[in-house]
C-alpha cells in the first residue's frame, strides 16, 4: 500500500500563477496596423501553445516541489524459512561463575561463553525474527522481535558488564512470551532459555507459565549452563530431596508445559556451541514478516521537470522574431 503526502501546503498557492502564461501577450508589438491579412501559420500557433504550456508546467512543478511531496512508508511482506526466536538470557550473579568442566586453555565464565556463542548464532541465523530478554531479579526487553541483527549484537555486547541479582526465570520467560502477544502466528515460535537454572517456581506461577506457553504455541529450548555444584538433569535426586536441586525440578516442570521442549546440558563452552548448533538445525515452518521501507522524497524529480520546461522556454525564445526584416 502506497502513502502519499506533502510536508507543506502553502506553496500550492504559487501554482495559481500557472494561469499567467495563458493570459499575457506572447508577441511583440510591431509598427504595422494589422496582421489579419497574413495567412494563418499552424506551426506558429503550436509553438505559441507550447510556450504557454511550458511556462505553466514549470510554475506548477516548482510549487509542488516546494510543498515537499513524498512517497510514504511501505510495509513490505517477506517469506523465509526460520522461526520467531526470543532469547531469554540469564544475567544473574551465578552466570559470572565457571563451568563444571573448566577448559584447559583458561577459565571462561558462563556468561562470556554464552555471549560468544549467541553472537555467532545471531550472525549465522537464517531468516529468523529474533529478539532478546535479559533477566536477573527483574526482566528487561533489550531487543524487540524483528530482523535487526545489529540491535541483537548490541544487546549481547552490553552483557559484558557482568551479572548481578537472583535468577528470576519465571519473570524472564513471562516477558519473552508477552512479546508474542497480539502478533500473528506466521511461523514457529521458540523461547530459547540460556540459564544455569537455580530457581523455584510456586504452583500459581507454574500454572500461569503453562497457560502462556500453550496460548502462544511457543516451543521451549533450554541451554542449561551447569556449574561445578550444579546437578545433572538426567540424575533424579533422592526421594524427598528434590527441593535441594532446583535445576532438576525446573527441568521436570518444563516437561509438563504441553509444548515442544528440549534441554541441552552444557558443562563447558564447547558444549554450549554444540547445543546452539543443534538448535540452529531445527526445521521450522515458513516465516512471514514485514519490514517498513523509508519514505522517498519526490522534490528532486519535480525540480528536474521544471528545469526541462525552463530550458524549452529558452529554446523557444531563441526562435522568436524580434523585428521585421527591412523590405
Residue frames as qw, qx, qy, qz and C-alpha x, y, z in Angstrom:
[[0.000, 0.890, 0.456, 0.000, 0.00, 0.00, 0.00],
 [0.447, 0.279, 0.008, 0.850, 1.44, 3.38, -1.07],
 [0.217, -0.828, -0.396, 0.333, 1.03, 6.51, 1.06],
 [0.399, 0.485, 0.149, 0.763, 1.48, 9.91, -0.48],
 [0.322, -0.828, -0.361, 0.283, 1.76, 13.23, 1.31],
 [0.322, 0.745, -0.040, 0.583, 3.09, 16.77, 1.44],
 [0.506, -0.200, -0.456, 0.704, 5.29, 18.37, 4.06],
 [0.021, 0.368, 0.184, -0.911, 3.86, 21.87, 3.43],
 [0.331, 0.613, 0.713, 0.084, 0.67, 23.09, 1.81],
 [0.046, 0.839, 0.112, -0.531, 1.20, 26.83, 1.47],
 [0.169, -0.393, 0.577, 0.695, 3.46, 26.55, -1.66],
 [0.329, 0.411, 0.819, 0.226, 0.46, 25.15, -3.55],
 [0.166, 0.857, 0.302, -0.383, -0.87, 28.70, -3.73],
 [0.121, -0.579, 0.477, 0.650, 2.06, 29.52, -6.04],
 [0.351, 0.167, 0.856, 0.342, 0.53, 27.08, -8.53],
 [0.299, 0.787, 0.472, -0.264, -2.21, 29.64, -9.23],
 [0.001, 0.740, -0.320, -0.591, 0.42, 31.62, -11.16],
 [0.423, 0.014, 0.815, 0.395, 0.30, 28.86, -13.79],
 [0.369, 0.755, 0.539, -0.058, -2.61, 30.82, -15.30],
 [0.071, -0.809, 0.134, 0.568, -0.33, 33.78, -16.06],
 [0.250, -0.261, 0.695, 0.622, 1.34, 32.34, -19.21],
 [0.222, 0.460, 0.815, 0.274, -2.10, 31.82, -20.74],
 [0.030, 0.885, 0.415, -0.210, -3.15, 35.46, -20.16],
 [0.212, -0.709, 0.234, 0.630, -0.10, 37.52, -21.13],
 [0.611, 0.731, -0.148, -0.264, 0.71, 38.58, -24.68],
 [0.858, -0.159, 0.394, 0.290, 3.04, 36.27, -26.49],
 [0.624, 0.486, 0.257, 0.555, 4.11, 38.58, -29.36],
 [0.286, -0.344, -0.040, 0.894, 5.95, 41.84, -29.57],
 [0.337, 0.825, 0.357, -0.281, 4.03, 44.84, -30.96],
 [0.508, 0.047, 0.422, 0.749, 5.25, 45.92, -34.40],
 [0.105, 0.481, 0.024, -0.870, 4.68, 49.23, -36.15],
 [0.146, -0.101, -0.756, -0.630, 2.05, 47.88, -38.52],
 [0.511, -0.144, 0.100, -0.841, -1.70, 48.43, -38.25],
 [0.868, -0.022, 0.269, -0.416, -2.81, 44.82, -38.71],
 [0.082, -0.367, 0.900, 0.220, -1.60, 41.32, -39.42],
 [0.673, 0.230, 0.536, -0.455, -5.04, 40.00, -40.23],
 [0.703, 0.594, -0.177, -0.348, -4.35, 39.68, -43.94],
 [0.082, 0.541, -0.836, -0.048, -1.40, 37.39, -43.39],
 [0.771, -0.038, -0.570, -0.281, -2.06, 33.68, -43.88],
 [0.755, -0.559, 0.221, -0.261, -2.50, 31.55, -40.74],
 [0.382, 0.528, -0.743, 0.154, 0.64, 29.74, -39.63],
 [0.880, -0.342, -0.255, -0.207, -0.21, 26.44, -37.89],
 [0.741, 0.083, -0.427, 0.511, 3.37, 25.88, -36.76],
 [0.078, 0.401, -0.292, 0.865, 3.47, 29.27, -35.03],
 [0.649, -0.457, -0.066, -0.605, 0.21, 28.53, -33.27],
 [0.923, -0.211, -0.316, 0.067, 1.54, 25.23, -31.91],
 [0.543, 0.224, -0.379, 0.715, 4.78, 26.91, -30.82],
 [0.236, -0.489, 0.141, -0.828, 2.73, 29.53, -29.01],
 [0.833, -0.395, -0.149, -0.358, 0.74, 26.84, -27.20],
 [0.851, -0.001, -0.376, 0.366, 3.96, 25.02, -26.33],
 [0.239, 0.416, -0.315, 0.819, 5.42, 28.24, -24.92],
 [0.514, -0.481, 0.090, -0.705, 2.40, 28.77, -22.69],
 [0.929, -0.233, -0.255, -0.133, 2.30, 25.12, -21.62],
 [0.703, 0.169, -0.428, 0.542, 5.99, 25.05, -20.70],
 [0.009, -0.448, 0.302, -0.842, 5.62, 28.14, -18.59],
 [0.708, -0.409, -0.007, -0.576, 2.54, 26.83, -16.78],
 [0.939, -0.098, -0.323, 0.066, 4.12, 23.41, -16.16],
 [0.497, 0.321, -0.445, 0.673, 7.33, 24.97, -14.84],
 [0.282, -0.458, 0.265, -0.800, 5.34, 27.03, -12.32],
 [0.869, -0.287, -0.108, -0.389, 3.25, 24.04, -11.23],
 [0.862, 0.083, -0.416, 0.280, 6.32, 21.80, -10.84],
 [0.265, 0.382, -0.446, 0.765, 8.13, 24.39, -8.72],
 [0.514, -0.434, 0.161, -0.722, 5.11, 24.91, -6.46],
 [0.946, -0.182, -0.198, -0.179, 4.73, 21.16, -5.92],
 [0.716, 0.234, -0.453, 0.478, 8.46, 20.74, -5.29],
 [0.017, -0.453, 0.386, -0.803, 8.38, 23.49, -2.64],
 [0.745, -0.376, -0.005, -0.551, 5.49, 21.66, -0.95],
 [0.151, -0.462, 0.851, -0.198, 7.85, 18.70, -0.26],
 [0.888, 0.029, -0.125, -0.441, 5.93, 15.75, -1.70],
 [0.136, -0.434, 0.887, -0.083, 6.96, 12.27, -0.62],
 [0.747, -0.010, -0.585, -0.317, 6.11, 8.70, -1.35],
 [0.568, -0.601, 0.324, -0.460, 5.25, 7.38, 2.08],
 [0.291, -0.395, 0.859, -0.149, 6.32, 4.40, 4.11],
 [0.761, 0.129, -0.472, -0.426, 5.60, 0.93, 2.77],
 [0.668, -0.340, 0.621, -0.231, 5.13, -2.32, 4.62],
 [0.529, 0.435, -0.667, -0.292, 6.89, -4.98, 2.60],
 [0.894, -0.218, 0.284, -0.269, 5.96, -8.62, 3.21],
 [0.280, 0.553, -0.781, -0.078, 8.70, -11.24, 3.05],
 [0.961, -0.146, 0.027, -0.233, 8.56, -15.01, 3.29],
 [0.238, 0.625, -0.732, 0.131, 11.53, -17.00, 4.55],
 [0.844, -0.161, -0.511, 0.012, 12.48, -20.14, 6.43],
 [0.237, 0.316, -0.588, 0.706, 13.21, -19.96, 10.12],
 [0.422, -0.569, -0.691, 0.145, 11.39, -19.15, 13.33],
 [0.190, -0.828, 0.033, -0.526, 10.40, -16.38, 15.67],
 [0.736, -0.092, -0.505, 0.442, 13.09, -16.74, 18.33],
 [0.301, -0.870, 0.104, -0.378, 13.04, -14.93, 21.67],
 [0.617, 0.196, -0.588, 0.485, 16.33, -15.37, 23.52],
 [0.565, -0.779, -0.050, -0.268, 15.85, -15.28, 27.30],
 [0.618, 0.390, -0.479, 0.487, 19.32, -14.79, 28.76],
 [0.683, -0.646, -0.289, 0.179, 20.16, -15.21, 32.43],
 [0.324, 0.672, -0.257, 0.614, 22.18, -12.29, 33.85],
 [0.700, -0.704, -0.054, -0.112, 22.20, -13.30, 37.49],
 [0.217, -0.819, 0.529, -0.043, 25.37, -13.27, 39.59],
 [0.800, -0.189, 0.568, 0.045, 25.84, -17.03, 39.20],
 [0.769, 0.618, 0.130, 0.096, 26.44, -16.55, 35.46],
 [0.111, 0.892, -0.428, 0.094, 29.80, -15.00, 36.35],
 [0.690, -0.433, 0.580, -0.023, 30.99, -18.39, 37.67],
 [0.102, 0.430, -0.816, -0.373, 32.94, -21.01, 35.75],
 [0.801, 0.057, -0.415, -0.427, 31.56, -24.13, 34.13],
 [0.893, -0.358, 0.246, -0.121, 31.59, -27.51, 35.81],
 [0.872, 0.092, 0.233, 0.421, 34.23, -28.63, 33.31],
 [0.089, -0.884, 0.163, 0.430, 36.84, -25.88, 33.20],
 [0.780, 0.613, -0.064, 0.109, 38.59, -25.60, 29.83],
 [0.817, -0.218, 0.028, 0.533, 42.31, -26.23, 29.80],
 [0.439, 0.362, 0.149, 0.809, 43.03, -23.05, 27.84],
 [0.003, -0.145, 0.220, -0.965, 41.94, -20.65, 30.56],
 [0.089, 0.451, 0.785, -0.415, 38.79, -20.03, 32.56],
 [0.140, -0.225, -0.408, -0.874, 35.75, -18.66, 30.78],
 [0.327, 0.144, 0.585, -0.728, 32.65, -17.64, 32.71],
 [0.346, 0.433, 0.832, 0.031, 29.31, -19.00, 31.68],
 [0.251, 0.844, 0.237, -0.411, 28.18, -15.51, 30.64],
 [0.000, 0.668, -0.512, -0.540, 31.23, -14.95, 28.41],
 [0.233, -0.041, 0.920, 0.313, 30.80, -18.31, 26.71],
 [0.320, 0.614, 0.707, -0.142, 27.07, -17.81, 26.19],
 [0.179, 0.835, 0.001, -0.521, 27.61, -14.33, 24.78],
 [0.075, -0.491, 0.692, 0.524, 30.23, -15.52, 22.28],
 [0.233, 0.170, 0.934, 0.212, 28.12, -18.43, 21.06],
 [0.269, 0.727, 0.562, -0.289, 24.94, -16.34, 20.85],
 [0.102, 0.743, -0.237, -0.618, 26.77, -13.71, 18.78],
 [0.054, -0.239, 0.848, 0.470, 27.78, -16.38, 16.28],
 [0.236, 0.417, 0.875, -0.067, 24.25, -17.81, 16.37],
 [0.248, 0.781, 0.273, -0.503, 22.74, -14.42, 15.52],
 [0.085, 0.616, -0.503, -0.600, 25.18, -13.88, 12.63],
 [0.003, 0.134, -0.931, -0.339, 24.59, -17.35, 11.20],
 [0.432, 0.376, 0.682, -0.454, 20.82, -17.36, 11.68],
 [0.312, 0.370, 0.725, 0.490, 18.72, -17.90, 8.61],
 [0.104, -0.433, -0.263, -0.856, 15.80, -15.54, 8.13],
 [0.386, -0.503, -0.718, 0.287, 14.65, -15.82, 11.72],
 [0.186, -0.791, -0.031, -0.582, 12.98, -12.99, 13.52],
 [0.647, -0.128, -0.562, 0.499, 14.90, -12.58, 16.77],
 [0.258, -0.807, 0.057, -0.528, 14.56, -10.65, 19.99],
 [0.566, 0.078, -0.665, 0.480, 16.11, -10.84, 23.45],
 [0.542, -0.761, -0.059, -0.353, 15.11, -10.56, 27.08],
 [0.436, 0.285, -0.677, 0.521, 17.69, -10.49, 29.86],
 [0.646, -0.643, -0.185, -0.368, 16.76, -11.20, 33.45],
 [0.301, 0.205, -0.754, 0.547, 18.16, -11.47, 36.93],
 [0.085, 0.293, 0.706, -0.640, 15.87, -10.25, 39.69],
 [0.461, 0.645, 0.300, -0.530, 13.74, -8.45, 37.06],
 [0.647, 0.296, 0.560, 0.426, 13.45, -8.94, 33.27],
 [0.072, 0.691, -0.127, -0.708, 14.32, -6.34, 30.63],
 [0.735, 0.560, 0.366, 0.106, 13.36, -6.36, 26.95],
 [0.348, -0.624, 0.326, 0.619, 16.68, -5.36, 25.36],
 [0.031, 0.222, -0.665, -0.713, 15.91, -6.19, 21.70],
 [0.673, 0.274, 0.283, -0.626, 12.38, -6.35, 20.23],
 [0.685, 0.157, 0.697, 0.139, 11.37, -9.21, 17.98],
 [0.474, 0.823, -0.031, -0.312, 12.44, -8.37, 14.42],
 [0.887, 0.353, 0.055, 0.292, 15.08, -8.71, 11.77],
 [0.083, 0.925, -0.289, 0.234, 17.51, -6.11, 13.16],
 [0.898, -0.034, -0.294, 0.325, 20.69, -8.13, 13.77],
 [0.303, 0.488, -0.308, 0.758, 22.63, -5.01, 14.81],
 [0.513, -0.577, 0.132, -0.622, 20.23, -4.50, 17.74],
 [0.959, -0.245, -0.135, -0.044, 20.75, -8.09, 18.83],
 [0.743, 0.229, -0.291, 0.557, 24.53, -7.79, 18.68],
 [0.001, 0.579, -0.252, 0.776, 24.43, -4.54, 20.64],
 [0.740, -0.505, 0.030, -0.443, 22.25, -6.16, 23.31],
 [0.957, -0.092, -0.187, 0.202, 24.67, -9.08, 23.59],
 [0.503, 0.436, -0.290, 0.688, 27.66, -6.75, 23.79],
 [0.313, -0.660, 0.154, -0.665, 26.02, -4.99, 26.73],
 [0.901, -0.392, -0.149, -0.110, 26.21, -8.19, 28.78],
 [0.655, 0.343, -0.416, 0.529, 29.98, -7.68, 29.21],
 [0.214, -0.656, 0.279, -0.668, 29.21, -5.64, 32.32],
 [0.184, 0.092, -0.910, 0.360, 28.63, -8.86, 34.26],
 [0.493, -0.486, -0.610, -0.387, 25.60, -10.24, 36.03],
 [0.030, -0.164, 0.603, -0.780, 24.07, -9.48, 39.40],
 [0.627, -0.095, 0.133, -0.761, 20.99, -10.37, 41.43],
 [0.580, -0.035, 0.782, -0.225, 18.95, -13.55, 41.63],
 [0.007, 0.033, -0.845, -0.534, 17.66, -15.94, 38.96],
 [0.496, 0.353, 0.435, -0.663, 14.02, -14.98, 38.31],
 [0.177, -0.002, 0.854, 0.489, 13.45, -17.46, 35.49],
 [0.194, 0.609, 0.766, -0.070, 9.66, -17.16, 35.55],
 [0.100, 0.831, 0.133, -0.530, 9.73, -13.40, 35.04],
 [0.081, -0.478, 0.601, 0.635, 12.16, -13.69, 32.15],
 [0.166, 0.200, 0.914, 0.311, 10.07, -16.36, 30.44],
 [0.162, 0.716, 0.615, -0.290, 6.89, -14.39, 31.05],
 [0.093, 0.765, -0.118, -0.626, 8.25, -11.26, 29.38],
 [0.111, -0.267, 0.785, 0.548, 9.61, -13.28, 26.48],
 [0.169, 0.408, 0.889, 0.122, 6.17, -14.82, 25.91],
 [0.133, 0.767, 0.377, -0.502, 4.46, -11.44, 26.16],
 [0.038, -0.473, 0.453, 0.755, 6.39, -10.28, 23.09],
 [0.048, 0.132, 0.890, 0.434, 4.33, -12.76, 21.02],
 [0.173, 0.563, 0.677, -0.441, 1.06, -11.32, 22.32],
 [0.388, 0.780, 0.230, -0.434, -1.24, -9.85, 19.62],
 [0.079, 0.570, -0.628, -0.524, 1.21, -10.85, 16.86],
 [0.863, 0.264, -0.145, -0.405, 0.02, -13.09, 14.01],
 [0.728, -0.303, 0.608, 0.090, 1.23, -16.68, 14.14],
 [0.641, 0.701, -0.206, -0.234, 3.18, -16.76, 10.88],
 [0.568, 0.479, -0.649, 0.162, 5.98, -19.16, 11.83],
 [0.773, -0.279, -0.523, 0.224, 7.32, -21.46, 14.54],
 [0.244, -0.857, 0.179, -0.418, 7.75, -19.69, 17.87],
 [0.800, 0.003, -0.459, 0.386, 10.74, -20.54, 20.03],
 [0.397, -0.880, 0.187, -0.182, 11.74, -19.44, 23.52],
 [0.764, 0.304, -0.422, 0.382, 15.49, -20.01, 23.84],
 [0.565, -0.812, 0.075, -0.127, 16.37, -20.00, 27.54],
 [0.648, 0.397, -0.453, 0.466, 20.09, -19.69, 28.31],
 [0.464, -0.707, 0.228, -0.483, 20.48, -20.07, 32.05],
 [0.281, 0.283, -0.867, 0.297, 22.11, -22.04, 34.84],
 [0.545, -0.432, -0.694, -0.183, 18.72, -22.63, 36.48],
 [0.315, -0.127, -0.609, 0.717, 18.59, -22.47, 40.28],
 [0.323, -0.149, 0.005, -0.935, 15.00, -21.20, 40.53],
 [0.090, 0.293, 0.913, -0.269, 11.97, -22.44, 42.47],
 [0.289, -0.196, -0.382, -0.856, 8.51, -21.84, 40.96],
 [0.373, 0.101, 0.682, -0.621, 5.36, -21.89, 43.07],
 [0.360, 0.362, 0.856, 0.072, 2.22, -23.62, 41.82],
 [0.291, 0.830, 0.311, -0.361, 0.48, -20.41, 40.77],
 [0.048, 0.732, -0.453, -0.506, 3.48, -19.31, 38.70],
 [0.286, -0.111, 0.904, 0.298, 3.75, -22.73, 37.11],
 [0.382, 0.578, 0.716, -0.080, 0.09, -22.65, 36.03],
 [0.213, 0.871, 0.038, -0.441, 0.46, -19.14, 34.62],
 [0.063, -0.574, 0.664, 0.475, 3.55, -20.02, 32.58],
 [0.356, 0.129, 0.910, 0.166, 1.95, -23.21, 31.30],
 [0.368, 0.744, 0.509, -0.229, -1.07, -21.21, 30.11],
 [0.124, 0.839, -0.236, -0.475, 1.13, -18.63, 28.37],
 [0.208, -0.350, 0.819, 0.404, 3.19, -21.25, 26.56],
 [0.354, 0.347, 0.863, 0.096, 0.11, -23.04, 25.30],
 [0.293, 0.833, 0.337, -0.327, -1.66, -19.83, 24.28],
 [0.120, 0.814, -0.372, -0.429, 1.34, -18.53, 22.36],
 [0.956, 0.282, 0.084, 0.003, 2.10, -22.01, 20.90],
 [0.184, 0.837, -0.504, 0.110, 5.80, -21.47, 21.65],
 [0.924, -0.007, -0.324, 0.203, 8.36, -24.26, 21.99],
 [0.401, -0.866, 0.290, -0.064, 10.98, -24.07, 24.74],
 [0.840, 0.285, -0.308, 0.345, 14.68, -24.89, 24.36],
 [0.507, -0.847, 0.156, -0.028, 16.80, -24.66, 27.48],
 [0.647, 0.470, -0.441, 0.407, 20.58, -24.41, 27.24],
 [0.714, -0.697, -0.060, -0.026, 21.47, -25.39, 30.81],
 [0.379, 0.680, -0.475, 0.410, 24.88, -23.97, 31.75],
 [0.851, -0.437, -0.291, 0.035, 25.97, -26.32, 34.51],
 [0.103, -0.827, 0.453, -0.317, 28.19, -25.08, 37.30],
 [0.317, 0.322, -0.858, 0.245, 30.56, -27.24, 39.29],
 [0.212, 0.022, 0.769, -0.603, 27.93, -27.50, 42.05],
 [0.619, 0.188, -0.072, -0.759, 25.02, -27.90, 39.66],
 [0.663, -0.002, 0.737, -0.132, 23.25, -31.26, 39.30],
 [0.017, 0.078, -0.788, -0.610, 22.85, -33.17, 36.08],
 [0.581, 0.057, -0.014, -0.812, 19.34, -33.02, 34.69],
 [0.708, 0.079, -0.637, -0.295, 19.30, -36.75, 33.95],
 [0.367, 0.023, -0.824, 0.431, 20.10, -37.73, 37.55],
 [0.511, -0.635, -0.365, -0.449, 17.00, -37.93, 39.68],
 [0.050, -0.495, 0.601, -0.625, 17.68, -36.84, 43.28],
 [0.170, -0.127, -0.935, 0.284, 16.75, -38.98, 46.22],
 [0.298, -0.626, -0.619, -0.369, 13.09, -39.04, 47.15],
 [0.436, -0.817, -0.335, 0.174, 12.17, -36.16, 49.43],
 [0.489, -0.502, 0.136, 0.700, 15.32, -34.24, 48.50],
 [0.474, 0.583, 0.474, 0.459, 14.04, -32.70, 45.25],
 [0.057, -0.985, -0.164, -0.010, 13.88, -29.17, 46.67],
 [0.528, -0.652, 0.306, 0.449, 17.66, -29.19, 47.08],
 [0.413, -0.046, 0.632, 0.654, 18.05, -29.45, 43.31],
 [0.357, 0.647, 0.262, -0.620, 16.01, -26.61, 41.75],
 [0.198, 0.462, -0.608, -0.614, 17.55, -27.19, 38.31],
 [0.012, -0.077, -0.986, -0.148, 16.16, -30.72, 38.21],
 [0.197, 0.547, 0.682, -0.443, 12.77, -29.52, 39.45],
 [0.273, 0.629, -0.107, -0.720, 12.72, -26.81, 36.78],
 [0.148, 0.269, -0.824, -0.476, 13.57, -29.36, 34.10],
 [0.062, 0.277, 0.956, -0.075, 10.82, -31.69, 35.27],
 [0.249, 0.629, 0.417, -0.607, 8.31, -28.81, 35.28],
 [0.226, 0.513, -0.417, -0.715, 9.23, -27.78, 31.72],
 [0.034, 0.024, -0.955, -0.294, 8.34, -31.30, 30.61],
 [0.112, 0.510, 0.812, -0.261, 4.75, -30.67, 31.75],
 [0.099, 0.393, -0.036, -0.914, 4.18, -27.50, 29.70],
 [0.610, 0.511, 0.582, -0.171, 2.35, -29.31, 26.93],
 [0.465, 0.849, -0.164, -0.188, 4.52, -27.73, 24.21],
 [0.847, 0.366, -0.244, 0.297, 7.73, -28.77, 22.47],
 [0.399, -0.858, 0.314, -0.079, 10.60, -28.82, 24.97],
 [0.900, 0.193, -0.230, 0.317, 14.21, -29.91, 24.82],
 [0.442, -0.866, 0.211, 0.096, 17.07, -29.35, 27.26],
 [0.735, 0.503, -0.296, 0.347, 20.74, -29.09, 26.28],
 [0.680, -0.710, 0.038, 0.178, 23.11, -29.59, 29.18],
 [0.547, 0.708, -0.236, 0.379, 26.41, -27.74, 28.73],
 [0.776, -0.536, -0.092, 0.318, 29.39, -28.36, 31.02],
 [0.479, -0.375, 0.256, 0.752, 31.85, -26.22, 29.05],
 [0.241, 0.607, -0.140, -0.745, 31.93, -23.62, 26.25],
 [0.104, 0.192, -0.839, -0.498, 32.28, -26.31, 23.58],
 [0.067, 0.375, 0.919, -0.098, 29.09, -27.96, 24.80],
 [0.210, 0.658, 0.299, -0.659, 27.29, -24.61, 24.57],
 [0.197, 0.476, -0.512, -0.688, 28.43, -24.29, 20.97],
 [0.048, -0.044, -0.966, -0.249, 27.22, -27.81, 20.17],
 [0.146, 0.523, 0.748, -0.382, 23.85, -27.11, 21.75],
 [0.246, 0.662, 0.029, -0.707, 23.36, -23.92, 19.73],
 [0.134, 0.310, -0.751, -0.567, 24.38, -25.73, 16.55],
 [0.052, 0.269, 0.962, 0.013, 21.70, -28.35, 17.23],
 [0.197, 0.659, 0.488, -0.538, 19.08, -25.65, 17.72],
 [0.164, 0.573, -0.324, -0.735, 20.17, -23.93, 14.50],
 [0.076, 0.102, -0.893, -0.432, 19.45, -27.12, 12.57],
 [0.340, 0.367, 0.744, -0.443, 15.84, -27.24, 13.72],
 [0.062, 0.294, 0.695, 0.653, 13.36, -27.47, 10.88],
 [0.128, 0.419, 0.460, -0.772, 10.79, -24.70, 11.19],
 [0.405, 0.700, 0.588, -0.017, 7.72, -23.53, 9.38],
 [0.367, 0.493, 0.239, 0.752, 7.89, -20.79, 6.73],
 [0.246, -0.541, -0.366, 0.716, 8.10, -17.35, 8.31],
 [0.195, 0.743, 0.385, 0.511, 6.13, -14.35, 7.09],
 [0.392, -0.579, -0.261, 0.666, 7.34, -10.99, 8.31],
 [0.259, 0.898, 0.274, 0.225, 7.02, -7.33, 7.44],
 [0.517, -0.256, -0.030, 0.816, 9.61, -4.59, 7.14],
 [0.145, 0.919, 0.286, -0.231, 8.92, -0.87, 6.79],
 [0.607, 0.295, 0.213, 0.707, 10.70, 0.89, 3.94],
 [0.172, -0.504, -0.184, 0.826, 11.57, 4.58, 4.46],
 [0.419, 0.812, 0.357, -0.195, 9.69, 7.23, 2.52],
 [0.575, 0.139, 0.353, 0.724, 11.13, 8.73, -0.66],
 [0.034, 0.682, 0.104, -0.723, 11.34, 12.47, -1.31],
 [0.569, 0.529, 0.563, 0.280, 9.96, 13.47, -4.74],
 [0.033, 0.920, 0.035, -0.389, 11.01, 17.14, -4.84],
 [0.336, -0.471, 0.578, 0.575, 14.17, 16.41, -6.84],
 [0.370, 0.298, 0.787, 0.394, 12.25, 14.94, -9.76],
 [0.157, 0.872, 0.459, -0.064, 9.86, 17.89, -9.82],
 [0.166, -0.824, 0.212, 0.499, 12.73, 20.38, -9.84],
 [0.367, -0.181, 0.724, 0.556, 14.28, 18.48, -12.75],
 [0.298, 0.588, 0.720, 0.218, 10.95, 18.58, -14.64],
 [0.021, 0.939, 0.197, -0.281, 10.67, 22.32, -14.02],
 [0.288, -0.612, 0.456, 0.578, 14.22, 22.81, -15.34],
 [0.393, 0.169, 0.775, 0.464, 13.37, 20.94, -18.56],
 [0.197, 0.814, 0.544, 0.060, 10.41, 23.24, -19.13],
 [0.144, -0.891, 0.078, 0.422, 12.54, 26.32, -18.49],
 [0.368, -0.329, 0.640, 0.589, 15.12, 25.07, -21.00],
 [0.339, 0.488, 0.737, 0.320, 12.31, 24.53, -23.51],
 [0.053, 0.934, 0.293, -0.196, 11.20, 28.12, -22.94],
 [0.257, -0.708, 0.361, 0.551, 14.72, 29.37, -23.62],
 [0.396, 0.021, 0.759, 0.516, 14.87, 27.35, -26.82],
 [0.237, 0.724, 0.629, 0.155, 11.53, 28.76, -27.99],
 [0.106, -0.906, -0.081, 0.403, 12.63, 32.26, -27.08],
 [0.347, -0.422, 0.532, 0.647, 15.55, 31.96, -29.50],
 [0.290, 0.326, 0.767, 0.470, 13.12, 31.31, -32.36],
 [0.086, 0.817, 0.480, -0.308, 11.05, 34.41, -31.63],
 [0.411, 0.567, 0.258, 0.666, 11.07, 37.21, -34.22],
 [0.332, -0.508, -0.312, 0.731, 12.27, 40.42, -32.57],
 [0.201, 0.650, -0.021, -0.732, 11.68, 42.70, -35.55],
 [0.769, 0.569, 0.286, -0.056, 10.65, 42.61, -39.19],
 [0.601, -0.113, 0.381, 0.693, 13.35, 42.46, -41.74],
 [0.156, 0.613, -0.095, -0.769, 13.62, 45.59, -43.95],
 [0.765, 0.539, 0.334, -0.113, 11.97, 45.20, -47.38]]
